[in-house]
Amino acid sequence: MSYVITQNCCKDASCIPVCPVDCIRPVEGDDTDMLYIDPDSCIDCGACFDECPVDAIHYEDDLPPGQERFREINAAYFERYPLQPDTAPLRPSRPAVPTGALRVAIVGAGPAACYAAAELIAIDGVEVNLFERLPTPFGLIRAGVAPDHQHTKSVVNLFERVFTNRRFGCHLGVEIGRDLTHEDLLAHHHAVIYAVGAATSRALGIPGEDLPGSHPAADFVGWYNGHPDHAGRVFDLDTERAVIVGNGNVALDVARMLLMDRDALAATDIAEHALEVLRTSAIREVVILGRRGIADAAFSVGEFLALGHLDGVDIVIDGDLSDPADGERSDGERFGAALKLDIAREYAGRAQTPGNKRIMFRFNTTPQEILGSGVAQGLRVARGGSTETLATGLILRSIGYRGLAVDGLPFDEAAGVVPNEDGRVSGVRGSYVTGWIKRGPRGVIGTNRTCAVQTVDALWQDHLDGALPRDVAEPAALRKLLADRGIRPLDWSGWRAIDGAERDRGAAASRPRVKFIAIEDLHAAALADS
C-alpha cells in the first residue's frame, strides 16, 4: 500500500526531503505541474502525509471522493519514468551571522515573499523586515485562490513560524513608493527583495475590448475574493452565456464560480457581495476558448479532472483530440499533455444531462472582435478558416498577468518583469527579485519556493563576497522614520486580530470566514483589542 498525491498539490516540495526512501518525483526543474509518489517504493510511513502543507497526500485506501483517479496517475508517472536516485548535490548549509550583519527588506507578502522570508530566517542571525501595502498578508493565497479551494489556502500555515520569529518584522499597510522609497529601504537594509507579483492583466489587443461587459478575469477573481482594490467593481451576469478567453487554472476557477451550486458556494469564504450577485446570475453556459489544442492547454491536470465532479454541470469538448506536437515536447510536458487528452476524451464520451449547466472547451479558436452597441453583446471568433459569433454579454480575458515597473529598478516592458540574473536585479546593487516579477506569471504556489531559494542563494553569495553595503541604519532609525511620516504599520498581531474576527464571523454563518473588505474595516478589526 502507498500514499498518493492528489489535485491540491502545490509543488512546494516540502514532502521530498522527508521521504526516507526518496520515492517522490519529479525533482526540481521538471515541467509537470504536480508531484507523484512511486507506489512500488513507498514504505507507507506517512512522513509525506504529515509534511504536506495543503493536505494533498492521502493513503490510497482513504482517497476522498473524486480523487481516486490520482492513484493511477501517480503509478502511470513511474511507468513512464521509472524511479532513479536523485543525484542532485545537497545544498550547503549557511552559517550563522552576527546580529546586524545582514538585514533584508522584502516588498510584498504573497507566497514568493513568504518563501524568501522563510529561507532567510532559517539563517541564524539574519534579520528580515517585510512590507506590504495591504493590511493583510499572503497576496494571491488570500485574494487569488478560488474560495472552494480551502485546502490550497492552508499553505499559509507554513509561514506562521516565520512571522512570529523575533528576527522578523511585519509591516502591513505600508506602500513602497508612497510611504517609503527604494532608497529608504536600502538606507536601512543591506539588501532588498521585491516580490510584488504581476498586478495587471494582459490585453487581447482586439477591437471592442474596452466595451462594458468585457473585463480582465483577474478583476473578477479579485471581486469574488474580496480584494479591496476590486470589491467595488460591477459585473452584469444577466446573460445566459459567458466566454472566457484563455484556458489556465484561473479560467477554470472563474468557470466554477459562475456555475457552482449556490449552496456549496455559500459554504466557502467567497466575498458576501459576490455571493449575492451570483445567487441571481442568469449564466447557464461558460465557453472557455484556447488558441491552441488541448494538449497545450495551460490548466493543470488536477484542476481539469476536478471539473468532471462539479454537480449539475456537463463538460463539453469542442476541438481536435490529437497532439500534433507530441514529438517536440519535453518528457514532463508529454506526460501532462497525454493526461489532458485522456481526460478530454472521457468528457467527450459522456452523455449530457438535460437541464444541466455547461462548461464548453473550444480549442484552436482565436478571438477577433468583441461586438456590441454600447455594451458587449458577442465575440467573433475564428477557427479553421471560418468565423462565427458567440452571443454573450460577459467576456473575461484570462491570458496571463503582467508585472508593473518598480520605482528605482529597471523594467522590461515587453516581458513585464524586472531584468535580473538568478534574482539579482541588473545593474542595481543590493536589489533582488523573486516570484512573478522575476520570472513572469507561470507556475503554481510551490514554484515560488524554488524561485525564492535561487534568489536567496544569490543574495547570500553576494553577502559572503562582500558585495552588499556594509553600513546601514539601525532598526530604531526605521521605526523613527515611519513614526515621523505618520505611518502606523500593522504587525503580525494586527493580522491575527483580523484573522480571528473573520473566522468568528464565518463560524456564525457556518463558513470558513467572512472577510472584511474595506481598508478601514480591516484596520478597525486589527486594532479592536489594542
NUBAMAR-508433 format. One line per field, with one value per residue (C-alpha): residue in one letter; x, y, z; residue number from 1. Coordinates in Angstrom, 1 decimal. Example, Ala and Ser with C-alpha at 12.3 -4.5 7.8 and 13.67 -1.06 7.14 Angstrom:
REM residues 2
code <- c(a; s)
X <- c(12.3; 13.7)
Y <- c(-4.5; -1.1)
Z <- c(7.8; 7.1)
pos <- c(1; 2)
This chain:
REM residues 530
code <- c(m; s; y; v; i; t; q; n; c; c; k; d; a; s; c; i; p; v; c; p; v; d; c; i; r; p; v; e; g; d; d; t; d; m; l; y; i; d; p; d; s; c; i; d; c; g; a; c; f; d; e; c; p; v; d; a; i; h; y; e; d; d; l; p; p; g; q; e; r; f; r; e; i; n; a; a; y; f; e; r; y; p; l; q; p; d; t; a; p; l; r; p; s; r; p; a; v; p; t; g; a; l; r; v; a; i; v; g; a; g; p; a; a; c; y; a; a; a; e; l; i; a; i; d; g; v; e; v; n; l; f; e; r; l; p; t; p; f; g; l; i; r; a; g; v; a; p; d; h; q; h; t; k; s; v; v; n; l; f; e; r; v; f; t; n; r; r; f; g; c; h; l; g; v; e; i; g; r; d; l; t; h; e; d; l; l; a; h; h; h; a; v; i; y; a; v; g; a; a; t; s; r; a; l; g; i; p; g; e; d; l; p; g; s; h; p; a; a; d; f; v; g; w; y; n; g; h; p; d; h; a; g; r; v; f; d; l; d; t; e; r; a; v; i; v; g; n; g; n; v; a; l; d; v; a; r; m; l; l; m; d; r; d; a; l; a; a; t; d; i; a; e; h; a; l; e; v; l; r; t; s; a; i; r; e; v; v; i; l; g; r; r; g; i; a; d; a; a; f; s; v; g; e; f; l; a; l; g; h; l; d; g; v; d; i; v; i; d; g; d; l; s; d; p; a; d; g; e; r; s; d; g; e; r; f; g; a; a; l; k; l; d; i; a; r; e; y; a; g; r; a; q; t; p; g; n; k; r; i; m; f; r; f; n; t; t; p; q; e; i; l; g; s; g; v; a; q; g; l; r; v; a; r; g; g; s; t; e; t; l; a; t; g; l; i; l; r; s; i; g; y; r; g; l; a; v; d; g; l; p; f; d; e; a; a; g; v; v; p; n; e; d; g; r; v; s; g; v; r; g; s; y; v; t; g; w; i; k; r; g; p; r; g; v; i; g; t; n; r; t; c; a; v; q; t; v; d; a; l; w; q; d; h; l; d; g; a; l; p; r; d; v; a; e; p; a; a; l; r; k; l; l; a; d; r; g; i; r; p; l; d; w; s; g; w; r; a; i; d; g; a; e; r; d; r; g; a; a; a; s; r; p; r; v; k; f; i; a; i; e; d; l; h; a; a; a; l; a; d; s)
X <- c(0.0; 1.1; 0.3; -1.0; -0.6; -3.8; -5.3; -4.3; -0.6; 1.2; 4.6; 6.1; 8.3; 8.2; 7.4; 10.5; 13.3; 11.2; 10.7; 13.1; 13.2; 13.4; 10.3; 8.7; 9.3; 9.9; 12.8; 13.5; 13.3; 10.7; 7.9; 5.0; 2.5; 2.4; 4.5; 4.0; 4.7; 6.1; 3.7; 6.3; 8.8; 6.6; 7.0; 3.8; 5.5; 3.3; 6.1; 5.0; 1.4; 2.4; 4.6; 2.2; 1.1; -2.0; -3.4; -2.9; -1.4; -3.7; -3.4; -4.6; -7.4; -8.6; -8.7; -11.5; -14.4; -13.4; -9.7; -9.5; -8.1; -4.9; -3.9; -3.4; -1.9; 0.8; 1.5; 1.4; 4.1; 6.6; 5.6; 6.8; 9.7; 11.0; 12.4; 16.0; 18.1; 18.2; 21.8; 21.4; 24.0; 22.8; 22.6; 25.4; 24.4; 24.6; 26.5; 25.1; 25.8; 26.4; 23.4; 23.1; 25.4; 22.6; 19.3; 17.0; 13.8; 11.1; 8.5; 5.3; 3.6; 2.5; 3.8; 7.0; 7.8; 6.9; 9.1; 12.0; 11.5; 11.5; 14.8; 16.4; 15.1; 16.5; 19.9; 20.6; 21.2; 19.7; 17.0; 14.1; 11.5; 8.5; 6.5; 3.0; 0.7; -2.5; -3.4; -3.4; -0.6; -0.4; -1.2; -2.9; -3.3; -5.9; -7.1; -6.4; -7.0; -10.6; -13.0; -13.7; -10.0; -9.7; -7.0; -4.8; -5.1; -3.8; -0.3; -0.2; 0.3; 3.9; 4.7; 3.4; 6.7; 8.4; 6.1; 6.4; 10.2; 11.9; 14.2; 11.2; 9.4; 5.9; 4.9; 1.4; -0.3; 3.0; 3.3; 6.7; 6.8; 4.3; 5.2; 8.8; 11.1; 13.6; 16.3; 14.8; 14.8; 18.5; 19.4; 18.1; 18.8; 21.8; 19.6; 16.0; 14.0; 11.0; 8.2; 5.5; 4.0; 2.3; -0.6; -2.2; -3.8; -2.5; -4.7; -6.2; -5.5; -8.7; -11.4; -14.2; -12.1; -13.0; -16.8; -18.7; -19.1; -15.5; -13.2; -9.9; -10.6; -8.2; -10.6; -13.4; -11.2; -10.3; -14.0; -15.3; -12.3; -12.9; -9.7; -10.1; -9.0; -11.7; -14.6; -16.5; -16.5; -19.7; -20.3; -23.5; -24.4; -27.8; -26.7; -27.0; -23.5; -20.2; -17.0; -13.5; -10.6; -7.7; -7.5; -5.3; -6.3; -7.7; -10.1; -11.3; -11.7; -13.8; -16.0; -16.6; -17.5; -20.0; -21.8; -21.2; -24.2; -25.1; -25.4; -22.0; -20.6; -22.2; -20.2; -16.9; -15.1; -16.3; -17.0; -20.5; -21.1; -20.1; -22.3; -25.3; -24.8; -24.0; -27.2; -29.2; -26.9; -28.6; -25.5; -26.1; -23.0; -19.4; -17.3; -13.5; -11.5; -8.0; -6.0; -4.1; -5.1; -6.0; -2.5; -1.2; -3.8; -2.4; -4.6; -3.3; -4.4; -5.8; -8.0; -9.2; -10.1; -11.9; -14.3; -15.9; -17.2; -19.0; -22.6; -25.2; -22.6; -21.7; -18.3; -18.4; -15.3; -15.2; -11.9; -9.3; -8.3; -4.9; -1.4; 0.4; 3.3; 3.9; 7.4; 8.5; 7.6; 9.9; 9.2; 7.3; 5.2; 4.4; 3.1; 0.8; -0.4; -1.3; -3.3; -5.2; -6.1; -7.2; -9.5; -10.9; -11.7; -13.6; -15.6; -16.3; -17.8; -20.1; -23.8; -25.1; -27.9; -31.0; -31.3; -27.6; -25.4; -22.4; -18.7; -17.7; -14.0; -13.3; -9.8; -7.8; -10.1; -8.9; -10.9; -11.1; -13.5; -15.9; -19.2; -21.9; -23.6; -22.5; -22.1; -20.6; -23.1; -21.0; -17.5; -16.4; -14.0; -12.1; -11.3; -10.1; -10.6; -14.2; -15.6; -18.7; -20.1; -20.8; -23.6; -22.7; -22.8; -19.8; -16.3; -13.4; -9.8; -7.6; -4.4; -1.9; -0.8; 1.8; 4.2; 4.4; 7.5; 9.1; 10.4; 14.2; 14.6; 15.0; 12.0; 11.5; 8.3; 8.0; 8.2; 6.6; 9.5; 12.4; 15.6; 17.6; 20.1; 19.2; 17.2; 19.9; 18.5; 20.5; 22.8; 21.3; 23.5; 21.7; 18.4; 16.8; 13.5; 11.6; 8.2; 6.3; 8.1; 11.3; 10.3; 6.9; 3.4; 3.9; 4.0; 1.9; 2.2; 5.0; 7.0; 7.7; 9.7; 12.3; 12.3; 12.9; 15.7; 17.6; 17.2; 18.3; 21.3; 22.4; 21.9; 23.7; 26.7; 26.8; 26.9; 29.8; 31.6; 31.3; 29.2; 26.5; 26.6; 28.1; 26.8; 23.1; 20.9; 19.9; 16.4; 15.4; 16.1; 13.5; 10.9; 11.6; 11.3; 7.9; 6.7; 8.0; 5.9; 2.8; 2.8; 1.4; 2.1; 0.0; 2.2; 1.5; -0.7; -2.8; -3.3; -4.1; -6.8; -8.3; -8.0; -9.7; -12.5; -13.1; -13.2; -15.6; -17.9; -17.6; -18.4; -21.6; -22.6; -21.2; -18.4; -14.6; -14.5; -16.4; -13.9; -13.6; -13.3; -12.8; -9.4; -10.9; -12.8; -9.6; -7.7; -10.6; -10.6; -6.8; -6.9; -10.2; -8.4; -5.5)
Y <- c(0.0; 3.5; 7.2; 9.2; 12.9; 14.4; 17.5; 20.0; 19.5; 22.9; 21.5; 23.2; 20.0; 20.0; 16.3; 15.3; 15.7; 13.9; 10.8; 8.1; 6.1; 9.0; 8.0; 11.3; 12.9; 14.9; 16.8; 20.4; 21.5; 19.1; 20.5; 18.7; 20.7; 18.3; 15.7; 11.9; 9.0; 5.8; 3.1; 0.3; 2.1; 3.8; 2.2; 3.5; 5.6; 8.7; 11.2; 13.0; 13.0; 14.8; 17.3; 18.3; 21.9; 21.7; 18.2; 16.9; 13.5; 10.6; 6.9; 5.1; 3.4; 6.7; 8.8; 11.4; 11.1; 12.3; 11.9; 8.1; 8.7; 10.0; 6.5; 5.5; 8.9; 8.5; 5.0; 6.0; 8.6; 6.0; 3.5; 6.2; 7.4; 4.6; 5.8; 6.8; 8.0; 11.8; 12.7; 16.4; 17.7; 18.7; 22.5; 23.7; 24.8; 28.5; 29.5; 32.0; 35.7; 38.2; 40.3; 43.2; 41.8; 41.0; 42.8; 42.3; 44.1; 42.1; 44.0; 42.1; 39.4; 36.8; 33.2; 34.4; 36.9; 34.4; 31.6; 34.1; 35.2; 31.6; 30.9; 34.0; 33.4; 29.9; 31.5; 32.2; 35.9; 37.3; 39.9; 40.5; 43.3; 42.6; 45.5; 45.0; 47.8; 46.0; 45.4; 41.6; 39.2; 36.3; 38.0; 35.7; 32.9; 35.2; 37.1; 34.7; 31.1; 30.1; 30.2; 26.5; 25.5; 25.9; 23.2; 25.1; 28.2; 26.2; 26.6; 29.8; 27.7; 27.1; 30.7; 31.3; 30.4; 32.9; 35.8; 35.1; 34.9; 37.6; 38.4; 39.1; 42.5; 42.6; 46.0; 45.7; 48.7; 50.3; 51.1; 51.3; 54.2; 56.2; 55.7; 54.6; 54.8; 52.3; 54.5; 54.5; 50.7; 50.5; 53.0; 50.7; 47.3; 45.5; 44.2; 44.5; 41.7; 42.7; 40.1; 42.3; 39.8; 40.7; 43.1; 43.7; 41.5; 41.2; 42.7; 40.8; 43.6; 43.2; 45.7; 46.2; 45.1; 48.1; 47.7; 47.3; 43.6; 42.9; 42.5; 41.1; 37.8; 38.9; 41.7; 39.2; 37.0; 39.9; 40.8; 37.4; 37.0; 40.4; 42.2; 45.8; 47.1; 45.2; 45.0; 47.9; 46.5; 45.7; 42.6; 42.1; 38.4; 38.8; 36.7; 33.0; 32.6; 33.8; 33.5; 33.2; 33.8; 31.7; 28.2; 28.3; 27.4; 30.9; 30.3; 27.1; 28.8; 31.5; 29.0; 27.1; 30.2; 31.2; 27.8; 26.3; 25.3; 28.3; 26.5; 25.0; 28.4; 29.9; 27.4; 29.0; 32.2; 34.0; 37.7; 38.4; 41.0; 38.5; 35.7; 37.9; 38.7; 35.1; 33.9; 35.8; 35.0; 34.0; 32.2; 28.7; 28.1; 29.1; 28.8; 28.5; 29.4; 28.2; 29.4; 26.1; 22.5; 20.8; 19.3; 22.8; 24.0; 25.9; 24.4; 21.6; 18.0; 18.1; 21.1; 19.8; 16.4; 18.0; 19.8; 16.4; 16.2; 19.5; 18.9; 19.8; 20.8; 19.0; 19.3; 19.6; 19.3; 21.0; 20.5; 18.1; 15.5; 14.7; 16.1; 17.0; 18.5; 15.4; 14.8; 18.3; 18.2; 17.5; 14.3; 16.2; 18.1; 14.9; 13.2; 16.1; 16.5; 12.8; 13.0; 16.1; 14.3; 11.2; 13.2; 15.2; 12.1; 10.8; 14.0; 13.9; 10.4; 11.4; 11.9; 15.3; 15.7; 17.7; 20.8; 20.8; 23.9; 23.5; 24.3; 24.1; 23.9; 25.2; 24.7; 26.1; 29.1; 32.8; 35.8; 38.5; 41.2; 42.0; 43.2; 45.3; 48.7; 50.4; 47.1; 43.7; 41.6; 39.0; 37.7; 37.0; 34.1; 32.3; 28.6; 26.6; 29.4; 30.2; 32.7; 32.8; 35.0; 33.8; 35.7; 36.8; 39.7; 38.7; 38.3; 37.7; 37.6; 35.2; 35.2; 35.9; 38.6; 41.3; 43.0; 46.7; 48.8; 49.3; 52.7; 52.7; 49.4; 48.7; 47.2; 45.1; 46.4; 43.6; 40.8; 42.7; 41.7; 43.3; 42.3; 40.0; 37.2; 34.4; 37.1; 39.8; 43.0; 44.0; 47.0; 47.8; 46.8; 45.2; 44.7; 41.4; 40.0; 36.8; 35.4; 36.6; 40.0; 37.9; 35.1; 36.1; 34.7; 31.0; 28.1; 27.1; 28.3; 26.0; 27.1; 30.2; 28.2; 27.1; 30.6; 32.1; 29.7; 30.8; 34.4; 34.0; 31.9; 34.8; 37.3; 35.1; 34.7; 38.4; 38.8; 36.3; 38.1; 41.5; 42.8; 44.3; 47.6; 47.3; 50.4; 50.7; 52.5; 50.6; 49.3; 52.1; 54.5; 52.7; 52.9; 56.6; 57.2; 55.6; 57.5; 60.8; 60.2; 59.3; 55.7; 53.1; 49.7; 46.7; 43.9; 40.2; 40.6; 43.0; 40.4; 37.8; 40.0; 40.4; 36.7; 35.8; 38.3; 37.0; 33.4; 34.3; 35.9; 32.8; 30.5; 32.3; 31.7; 28.1; 29.4; 29.3; 33.0; 36.2; 38.7; 42.3; 44.1; 47.8; 49.0; 51.0; 47.9; 45.8; 48.4; 48.6; 44.8; 44.8; 47.5; 46.4; 45.0; 47.4)
Z <- c(0.0; -0.6; -0.3; -3.3; -4.2; -5.5; -7.0; -4.3; -4.9; -4.7; -5.8; -2.8; -2.5; 1.3; 1.1; -0.9; 1.7; 4.5; 2.4; 3.8; 0.6; -1.9; -3.9; -4.7; -8.1; -10.1; -8.6; -9.3; -12.9; -14.3; -16.4; -14.7; -12.6; -9.6; -7.7; -7.7; -5.3; -6.7; -5.4; -5.7; -3.5; -0.9; 2.5; 3.9; 6.6; 6.3; 6.6; 3.4; 4.7; 7.9; 6.0; 3.1; 3.7; 1.6; 2.6; -1.0; 0.2; 1.1; 1.9; -1.2; 0.7; 2.0; -1.1; -1.0; -3.4; -6.9; -6.2; -6.8; -10.4; -8.9; -7.7; -11.4; -12.3; -9.7; -10.9; -14.6; -14.0; -12.8; -15.5; -18.0; -15.9; -13.6; -10.3; -10.4; -7.5; -7.0; -7.7; -7.2; -4.7; -1.3; -0.7; 1.6; 5.0; 5.8; 8.9; 11.4; 11.0; 13.8; 14.8; 12.5; 9.8; 7.3; 7.4; 4.4; 3.4; 1.4; -0.5; -0.9; 1.3; -1.2; -1.4; -3.2; -0.4; 2.3; 0.9; 0.6; 4.2; 5.3; 3.6; 5.2; 8.7; 8.5; 8.6; 12.3; 12.9; 9.6; 10.2; 7.8; 7.5; 5.3; 3.8; 2.3; 1.1; 2.2; 5.8; 5.1; 4.2; 1.8; -1.5; -4.1; -1.5; 0.1; -2.9; -5.9; -4.8; -5.5; -2.5; -2.9; -2.6; 1.2; 1.4; -1.0; 1.2; 4.2; 2.8; 4.8; 8.0; 6.8; 7.3; 10.8; 12.4; 10.1; 11.0; 14.7; 14.7; 16.8; 13.9; 11.6; 11.3; 9.7; 8.3; 6.8; 5.3; 4.1; 0.4; -1.1; -3.4; -1.4; 2.3; 1.8; -1.2; -2.6; -1.3; 2.2; 2.2; 1.1; 3.8; 6.5; 5.0; 3.4; 0.6; -0.7; -2.3; -4.4; -4.5; -5.9; -8.3; -11.6; -10.9; -14.3; -16.9; -20.5; -23.2; -26.1; -28.5; -30.4; -31.4; -28.8; -25.9; -23.8; -24.1; -20.9; -20.3; -21.3; -18.3; -17.2; -15.4; -12.7; -11.8; -11.5; -9.3; -7.0; -6.8; -5.7; -3.3; -1.6; -2.7; -1.6; -5.0; -6.8; -4.3; -5.9; -9.5; -11.2; -13.3; -15.2; -15.0; -16.7; -19.7; -20.4; -21.7; -20.5; -22.6; -21.0; -23.4; -22.1; -20.5; -17.5; -13.9; -13.4; -16.3; -14.7; -11.3; -12.9; -14.7; -11.5; -9.6; -12.3; -12.4; -9.0; -6.8; -4.8; -1.5; -2.0; -2.8; 0.3; 2.4; 1.2; 2.0; -1.1; -0.6; 0.5; -2.2; -4.9; -3.4; -3.6; -7.2; -8.2; -6.5; -9.2; -12.1; -15.4; -16.7; -17.8; -20.1; -19.9; -23.0; -22.5; -25.5; -26.3; -29.3; -29.5; -28.9; -25.6; -25.3; -25.0; -22.5; -19.6; -16.9; -14.6; -14.9; -11.4; -12.0; -15.3; -13.8; -10.9; -13.2; -14.1; -10.5; -10.5; -9.5; -12.2; -14.8; -18.0; -19.6; -23.4; -25.6; -28.9; -30.7; -32.1; -29.5; -31.0; -30.2; -33.4; -31.3; -29.2; -30.6; -29.8; -26.1; -23.1; -21.1; -18.4; -20.9; -22.8; -19.7; -18.8; -22.4; -22.6; -19.4; -20.5; -23.8; -22.0; -19.6; -22.6; -24.4; -21.4; -21.2; -24.9; -24.5; -21.7; -22.3; -21.4; -18.9; -19.7; -17.5; -16.5; -16.9; -19.3; -19.5; -23.1; -24.1; -27.6; -28.8; -31.8; -31.7; -31.9; -30.7; -33.4; -32.2; -29.3; -30.8; -29.4; -29.4; -26.2; -24.3; -25.2; -27.0; -28.7; -29.5; -33.1; -33.3; -36.0; -36.4; -39.3; -41.8; -40.8; -38.4; -36.1; -33.4; -29.9; -28.3; -24.8; -22.5; -20.4; -21.8; -19.4; -20.7; -18.8; -21.0; -18.3; -15.8; -16.3; -13.9; -13.3; -13.2; -9.7; -8.8; -8.7; -10.7; -14.5; -16.2; -19.3; -20.9; -23.4; -20.8; -17.9; -15.5; -13.8; -15.6; -13.4; -13.3; -10.8; -8.9; -8.9; -10.4; -13.4; -12.5; -9.1; -6.2; -3.2; -5.1; -5.9; -7.2; -6.7; -7.9; -10.9; -11.1; -11.6; -13.9; -15.3; -14.4; -14.5; -12.1; -9.1; -5.5; -4.6; -7.7; -5.7; -3.2; -5.8; -7.2; -3.7; -2.9; -6.1; -5.2; -1.6; -2.8; -4.9; -2.1; 0.3; -2.1; -2.5; 1.3; 1.5; -1.3; 0.4; -2.5; -0.3; 1.5; 5.0; 6.8; 7.2; 9.8; 13.0; 13.4; 15.7; 12.8; 10.7; 13.4; 13.8; 10.1; 10.0; 13.0; 11.7; 8.5; 10.4; 9.3; 11.7; 10.2; 11.3; 12.7; 12.9; 16.0; 13.9; 11.2; 13.8; 15.1; 11.6; 11.0; 14.3; 13.7; 10.2; 11.4; 14.2; 11.6; 9.5; 12.3; 12.9; 9.3; 9.0; 6.7; 6.9; 7.3; 6.3; 5.1; 5.9; 2.5; 3.1; 4.2; 7.1; 8.3; 8.2; 10.2; 12.7; 13.2; 13.6; 16.3; 18.1; 21.1; 21.3)
pos <- c(1; 2; 3; 4; 5; 6; 7; 8; 9; 10; 11; 12; 13; 14; 15; 16; 17; 18; 19; 20; 21; 22; 23; 24; 25; 26; 27; 28; 29; 30; 31; 32; 33; 34; 35; 36; 37; 38; 39; 40; 41; 42; 43; 44; 45; 46; 47; 48; 49; 50; 51; 52; 53; 54; 55; 56; 57; 58; 59; 60; 61; 62; 63; 64; 65; 66; 67; 68; 69; 70; 71; 72; 73; 74; 75; 76; 77; 78; 79; 80; 81; 82; 83; 84; 85; 86; 87; 88; 89; 90; 91; 92; 93; 94; 95; 96; 97; 98; 99; 100; 101; 102; 103; 104; 105; 106; 107; 108; 109; 110; 111; 112; 113; 114; 115; 116; 117; 118; 119; 120; 121; 122; 123; 124; 125; 126; 127; 128; 129; 130; 131; 132; 133; 134; 135; 136; 137; 138; 139; 140; 141; 142; 143; 144; 145; 146; 147; 148; 149; 150; 151; 152; 153; 154; 155; 156; 157; 158; 159; 160; 161; 162; 163; 164; 165; 166; 167; 168; 169; 170; 171; 172; 173; 174; 175; 176; 177; 178; 179; 180; 181; 182; 183; 184; 185; 186; 187; 188; 189; 190; 191; 192; 193; 194; 195; 196; 197; 198; 199; 200; 201; 202; 203; 204; 205; 206; 207; 208; 209; 210; 211; 212; 213; 214; 215; 216; 217; 218; 219; 220; 221; 222; 223; 224; 225; 226; 227; 228; 229; 230; 231; 232; 233; 234; 235; 236; 237; 238; 239; 240; 241; 242; 243; 244; 245; 246; 247; 248; 249; 250; 251; 252; 253; 254; 255; 256; 257; 258; 259; 260; 261; 262; 263; 264; 265; 266; 267; 268; 269; 270; 271; 272; 273; 274; 275; 276; 277; 278; 279; 280; 281; 282; 283; 284; 285; 286; 287; 288; 289; 290; 291; 292; 293; 294; 295; 296; 297; 298; 299; 300; 301; 302; 303; 304; 305; 306; 307; 308; 309; 310; 311; 312; 313; 314; 315; 316; 317; 318; 319; 320; 321; 322; 323; 324; 325; 326; 327; 328; 329; 330; 331; 332; 333; 334; 335; 336; 337; 338; 339; 340; 341; 342; 343; 344; 345; 346; 347; 348; 349; 350; 351; 352; 353; 354; 355; 356; 357; 358; 359; 360; 361; 362; 363; 364; 365; 366; 367; 368; 369; 370; 371; 372; 373; 374; 375; 376; 377; 378; 379; 380; 381; 382; 383; 384; 385; 386; 387; 388; 389; 390; 391; 392; 393; 394; 395; 396; 397; 398; 399; 400; 401; 402; 403; 404; 405; 406; 407; 408; 409; 410; 411; 412; 413; 414; 415; 416; 417; 418; 419; 420; 421; 422; 423; 424; 425; 426; 427; 428; 429; 430; 431; 432; 433; 434; 435; 436; 437; 438; 439; 440; 441; 442; 443; 444; 445; 446; 447; 448; 449; 450; 451; 452; 453; 454; 455; 456; 457; 458; 459; 460; 461; 462; 463; 464; 465; 466; 467; 468; 469; 470; 471; 472; 473; 474; 475; 476; 477; 478; 479; 480; 481; 482; 483; 484; 485; 486; 487; 488; 489; 490; 491; 492; 493; 494; 495; 496; 497; 498; 499; 500; 501; 502; 503; 504; 505; 506; 507; 508; 509; 510; 511; 512; 513; 514; 515; 516; 517; 518; 519; 520; 521; 522; 523; 524; 525; 526; 527; 528; 529; 530)
